[in-house]
Every structure is written in structure tokens, then in C-alpha cells.
């Protein structure tokens, strides 16, 4: 039952007609549903409301309790001459009347409240032996509370389903057998009737709640889809067209602008997937699935920079791919700053199955010996953080070398967890080639200088 209605569940107080507290419809696929959506008003009215069958049963319990009390009073009055201690019987009825009045004026729908009511009813059944003679009880006389404890049985069935109803009915039946000592046909019949009542009503309540939950979920999905369709039209007519225009124009202009165009194109693809896909797995793959590293590196190609990539896709998880692209951009930024105005750069992408290698070579003046160590001493951590640190976080390695005739080579290597085999057989021995290779390169990277050129 919906916790926003007071008295609608085992942990809330209030009557069946308690005020309904509005609750927002939860988002679907990451798209929030607007409060003023066309279907929101009717949807919230259904979702916040308890099932009609359950509400009717609560009202029925309240009415039944009052009628059962009246029947118990009439039964005592009818046979008051047979009751050995009439004052005790009246005291028992007074307790039942007090509880009935209290929960009628202020209905409480909690397990604790109905546990107290069940205890009162069972105690009243057992107390019948204190006010009636054993001969009268054995002859089949009604107990003092009569059918009054059945209200607690129905209450537990509504609160806890068929299991709760059967448990409460079993306790009442056990008390009835203890009270009568020698079971009579009436005792057996009433006990069976209580078990059937608690079990059947509990089963109906379970069925009603499951059907209401299914209906609520369906209405949530419909409302979210309707709102997402509305947002998709707005995004398509504005943001997506703007990003597509930026991508086309930037590609035509070329140069540094092509990089911005590639970024706009990638964001357009992700946003289009978000607003058009109905499959959650597709949305998840668009945001955090594998991406082709070739496409993400395409924007670095331009004046003075050439990208060489394989014909097949080079797939990496998006987070890993973004970090690799950032490291490549940092290396090319160093080329533009320090290699010289006429220097050219080549970005070579290779996938050998176990590892993915990205090599950045330039034709510049190179890095003087000891320059990286000197940069670290000066507190300039550009290369250390942007390149070496990124690759170390990814479990890969990075190396920076300069040739005797000039030029610098930055080699980035990342374990390909999608295809790398953790073990390999060699002369009957199993060796972890990927781990050993990564460890060796990590040690090599640590021995090289760190710093910013």
C-alpha cells in the first residue's frame, strides 16, 4: 500500500478516508516527468490511492467490530442467569467496548495495534472460564467475546496477507480449544471458519495489492514515456539540430574548429540515444558502454597532425577511452608548445589483441636529456599528471623517448580487457603474460623522468 496515505499501511496511522498526500511520478530512463504533464494528474490520483478492495476491507473491519461487540453484549444478556460471575462478564465486555470505541474514533492500521486487539480477544476467550461454570462451558455455551476476536483476524489478513490471517486465526482457535477443554462441534466449526476467513481474505488482499502495483507501474511507464516524447520533440527541434549544424560547419572549416565539431557530433549521438531509445540497455551502452577509439581520436587530426588507425574498430570502455584521448591531447599540446613551428606529428593507433597502443611521434627538436627530471623539480607536473598518471590509473604504461637527431616519441599502452587472455601456456607452464608485460612497462615508466616539457 502507498505510504503516502495515512492509515494505508502497517506503519501509518489514520482512517480509511485520510487525506491523500501527493507524490511525484518517478523518472524513467533518466528523464524526469513534469508535474504538469497531461497524464500526470490522473496518474498521481491512482498511484497515491490505496486499492478500493483494501479500503473497503478496512471499513468492513471497523463496522464488524462494532456489530460483534453488540452481539457479544446480547449473548451475555440472553444467558445472564447462567453466568456464575456476571460482574466479571460485564468487566470483560467493558474492556472490549473501550477498545472498540478507541479504534473507531481513531482508526489505527498497524501491526502493533492489531496485536494488542488480538491479545485482548484471546484473553477474553480464556477469561470465560473465570465467569462461567465448567458444566456450562462443556455444554457448548458461547464465550464472552463471542465473534469479536474475528475482527483482529481480518485485520491481520489485510495487513499481512494470507499468512497473517492464518496465524491470527490459529491463535484464536487455540485459545478456544483451551477454554472449552473438551472440543465441541461448535468450537471445531468456528475454528475452521476462522481459518478459512483469515486465509481467503488475506489471499484476496495479496492479489489486490499485486494487481494495483502492476497497474501503478504501467501508469508510471506510460506517463514517463509521454513526457519523454514531449522532451524528445523539444530537444530534436533545438539542441540536436544545433549540434548537428556545428558538426557540419566545423568539419567544413577544418583546422582547430574540426575538433570542436567532432565533440559536438559525439554529444549529439549520445543525446539522440537518450531521447529516442526505449531500451534501457541501449541507453546504458550509449553512456558507459564500449566506444571506438578511432572515432574519438579523429578530431586530433588536422594541420600538422596525421592520424593512422587500423581498419577494424578499436573498442574500449568509454571511461578508459576518454582518459586515453585526454593523454593524447596533452602530448600533442606539448608538441605545439615545444617541438617548433615546423614540427609535424603522427598519431599511430594499433590493437594487437592483448594491448592497445597509441604512439605520438613528432619531428621537433626533441626533449633535452634531464629536462623531465628538471620539470619535476620545478613543480611542473604536466607530463607526470596528464600522461603518465592517467595511464598508470588505467593499469597501462606510458614512455617518453627522444632520438639523437631530434623528435620525441610518446608511447601509450593499455591492456585490452575485452580480448586479452589472462594466462598463456608455454612449455607446459601457465604464465600471466598480460600482467607481467604491464608490470615490466610500469617499472620502465617509473624509471623514466616525470615532468612537463
N, C-alpha and C positions, 0 to 999 in steps of 0.2 A: 504493500500500500504506500501511497505517496506520503512521505514525511512532512510535506508542507501543509497537510490538513491536520489540525489539532484533533486528536482522538482517532486518527485514521490508522494508527499502528500501535505496536506493543509498547513503545516508548514515548507516547504522546498522550496528553490529556485533552479532554473536551468532548462535546457531544457530537452526534452524527450530523447535526446541522451547523457545525462550527464554520467559522469564516475561512474561505479558501485564500491562501497566500499565493500570489502569482509567482511563477518560476520561469526563467528563460529557457527556451528550447536549446539544447546543447548543439555545438557546432558539428558539422560533418566535413571530413576531408580537409580540415584546417580552415573552413570558411564559416565565419560567424553568421548566424541568422539574425537579421534585423528585427527589432521588436515590432516595427510597423509593417512587416511583410504581410501580403494579402491573406495568407493562410495562418498567420501566427495567432490571431485571436481565438479562432475555433480550436486550434491545436492545443493551446495552453489550457483552454477550458476543459478539454478532455484529459490531458495529461495530469493536471493538478487535481482532478476529481477522483474520488475513490469509486471502485466498481459499484454499480447500482445494487447488485446482489449482496455485496458485503454491507453496504449501508442499510439495506433492508433487514439483514440479519441482526445488526446491532439494535435497530429499533425493535425488532421482534424479541430480543433478549430482555430489553427493558420492560416491554409490555408483559411478557411471560412471567417475569419475576414478580410483578405486582399481582397478576392473576393467581400465581402459585401461592403467594402469601395469603390471599383471600381464601383460597381453597384449604390451606392448612388451618386457618382460623375456623372455618366452617367445620372441618373434620373434628377438631378438638371440641367445638361446641356441641356437635352431634353426639359425641360419646363422652361428655364430661363426667357422667355418672360412673363410667368405668375406670376413669383415670384415678390412680391412687393418690397422687400428689398434684392436684390441679394448679396450685400456685407455681410449682416448678414448670409445668407445661406453659403457663402464661408467661413466665420469665423467658423461656426459650423463644416463644413467639415474639416477645418484646425485642429480643436481640435481632431476630430475623427482620422485624418491622423497621428497626432503627437502621440496619444496613440497607434495606430496600429503599427507604426514604433518602438516605445519604447519596447513594449512587444514582437515584432517579433525578434528584435535583442537580447533581453534578456528576455526570457520567464520566467514568474513568476507564479507558481501554488499555490497560497494561496487564502484563503477566502477574505482577505483584498484587494488583487489586483483585484479580480473579483467583489467585492463590489463596488470598485471605477469605474470599467468598466461599471457595471450595472447602476450606478448613472449617468455616462456620457451619456449612451444611452438613459435613461429615460429623462434626461434633454434636450437632443437633440430633442426627440419627442415633449416635451412640448414647446420647443423654436420655433417649426414650426409655432405656432400661431403668433409669433412676426415677421416672414418674409413673411407669406402668408396672402392673404385676406381671410376673413371668407367665402366668396362665393366659393372660390377655394377649401378651406378645405371641406366644405359641399358637394361639387360636387364629392368628393372622390379622391382628389389628394394625391399622396404619401407623407409621411413625409420626412423631410430632411435626417435622417439617414437610412430610409427605413428598410432593414432587418439586419442592422448592430448590433442592440442590441441582436439579437438571439445568437451571439457568447457568450455573458455573460450568457445566459440561459443554453446553452450547458455546459459551464464551471462549473456552479453551479451543474448541473446534474452529472458531473464527480466527482466533489469534495464532494458533499453531497448526492448523490443518487437521487432517485425519489422525495423525499421531497424537496430537494434543487432546483431541476429542476422545480417542480410545483410552488414553492414560487417565483422564479425569473420570470417565465413566467406569473404568475398572476400579478406581479408588472408592467411588460411591457404592459400587456393587459389593466390594469387600466389606465396607462398613455395614451395609445392610445385612450381610450374612453373619457378621459378628453380633449384630444387635439381636437377630432373631434366633441365634444359636442353632436351631433346627430349621433348615430351609423349608419354606412353604412354596406352593405353586405360585403364589403372588410374588414372592421375593425373586424367584427364578425368572418369571416373566418380566418383571420390572427391570431386572438387571440386564437381561438380553435386550430389552427395548432401549435402555440407556446406551448400551454399546453400539447398537445399530444407529441410534440418533447421533451420537458423537462421531462415529466413523463416516456416516453418509454426509452429514453437514460439513465435516472437515474436508472430505473429498470434493464436494461441490465448491467450497471456498478456494481450495487449491486450484481447481480447474478455472474458476472465475478469475483468479489473480493471474494465472499464466496467460489466459486469453486477453486480459486487459493489458498485460505487459507487451504481448505481441502487437496489439493494436496501437499502443503508445509508441513502440519502436517504429512501426510502419508510418505513423503520422510524423514522427520526428524526421525520418528519412525523406518523406515527401516534402515537408517544409524546408529542409535543408537543400534538397535538390532544386526546389523552386527558387529559393534565394540565390543559390549558386548560379542558376541560369540567368537570373537578373544581373548579378555581378559580372558574369561572363560577357554579356552583351555590352555592359558599360566598359569593361576592360578592353574588349575587342575593338570597340569603336574609338577608343582613345589611346591607351597605353601601348597595346600591341602594334597598332599601325604606326605610332611614333617611333617605337624601337625598330620596326622593320624599315622605316624610311631612313633612320640614322645609319643602319647597317648598309643599306644600298648606297647612300651618298658617300659614306666613309670609304667603302670599297672602291668607288669610282675615283675619289680624290687620291687615295693611296697615301704612302708615307706613314707618319705617326698617326694620322687620322684613321688608318686602317685598323690599328689596334683598338681604338675606341669602338669602331664599327663591329669588330669581332666580339667584343664584350657585350655590346648591345644585342647582337644576334643570339648569343648564348642565353642571355637573360630573357629574351623573347621566347626562346624554345622552352625554357623552364616554366615561365608564366603561362604559356599556352597549354602546357601539360596540366598545370594546376587547375585551370578554369574549364578544361574540356574533358578530362578523364573522369570516368565514373569508377574505375578500378583503383582501389587504394594501393595495390602493389605497383601499378604504373606510376602513381604519384610518388611513392617511396623511391622507385628507381630513378625518377627524374631528379629528386633532391639529393639522394645519397647513394645511388647505385653506381655501377661501373660506367666510366666515360672513356672516350677515345682521346688519348693524349695527343694524337696528331692534330685533332681539331682545336684543342686548347692552345697548342703552340703555334697555330697558323698565324696568329696576329703578330708574332715577333718578326716575321719575315717582312722585309721592306728594303729601303735604301741602305746598302752596305751589309745587309744580313740575309743569308740564304739558309732555308730550312731543307734538310734532306731527311726524308722519313720513308719507312717501308710501305709496301702496297697494302699490307694487311693492317687491320685495326690493332692499336696498342692499348689494351684496356687496363685501367687502374681504378680503384675506388676513388670517388670524387674528392674526398679529403686529401688523399695521397697525391692525386693528380694536381690539385690546386697548390700544394706545397712545392711540388717539382716545378711547376710553371713559375712560381714566385722565385725559386732559386735560379732558374734560367734567366729571368728578367733581371735579377740582381747581378748575374755575371755579365750580361750584355750592357747593363748600366756602367759597370766598371770599364768595359771596352770603350764605350763612348767617352768616358771621362779621362782615361789614362792611356789608351792604346795609340792615340794620334788621330788627326783629322782624316787621313787617307786610309786608315785601317779598315779592313773588311773582316766579317765574322761569319762563321758557318756553324749551324746547329745541326748535329747529326743524331738522329734518333734510331735506336736499334733494340730489338727484342729477341734475345737468344733462348727464350723459354723459361729459364730459371731466373734470369735477371733482365731488367730493362735499363739500358744505358743511354744517357744523354750527354753528348760531348760538345762543348762550346770551344771552338778554336778561332783565334784571330791572327791577323798579320801585323800586329802592332809591335811596339818596341819591347814588349815583354816586361816581366817583373824582376827587378834587380835582386840579387841574392841578399837575403836577410831583410827584405822590405816588409814581408808579412810579420816577422817577429817584431820589427820596429814599430809597425802599426799597432800591434797588441800592446806594446809598452806605452804607446801614446794614448791608449784608451779608445782607439778606433776599431770597433768590433763589427764592421760591415760584413766582411767576408766570413768571419767567425760565426756571426749570428744568422745572416741571411742565407748562407750557402752551407757551410759545414754543420752548423747547428741544426738546420732544417733536415738535412739528410740523416744526421745521427738520430733525430727524433723519429724518423720513419724506419729506422733499422737498416738504413743504407750507408753508403760511404761517398765521400767527395774528395777529390785530389786536384791540386793546382800545380802545374809544372810550366816552366818556361824553357824554350830551346836556346842553344848558344847563339844562334843568329837572330833571336827575337821571336816574338809571338808567344802567346800563352794558351795553354790547354786546360780547360776545366772539365773533369770527368765526373759525372754523377751516376751512381749505380744504386738501383732499388730492387730488393727481392720481389720477384713476381709471385705473389702468394696464390694467384689463381691457377698457375700451371706448374710451379716449382715442386719437385718431388723431394720430400724431406730426407729420404735415405737413398743410397745407391749401393749396389753390390759390386765389389771389386776384389777379385781373387778370393772369393768366399767370405769377405769381411764386409759388414754394413757400416758405411761411413756417412755422416751427415755433411754432404758436400756444400749445401747451401749455407749452413751455419758456419762451417769452417771458412768458407770464402768470405762471408760477411765479416767474420771476426778478424781475418787477416787484413782486409781492407780498412776496417775500423782502426786497427792498430797502426796501419800505414798512415791513415789520415791524421791520427793523433801526433805522429812524429813530424808531420809537416807543419810549417808555420801557420799560425792563425792570425788574422787581422784584416784590415781593409787596405787595398791598394789605392 
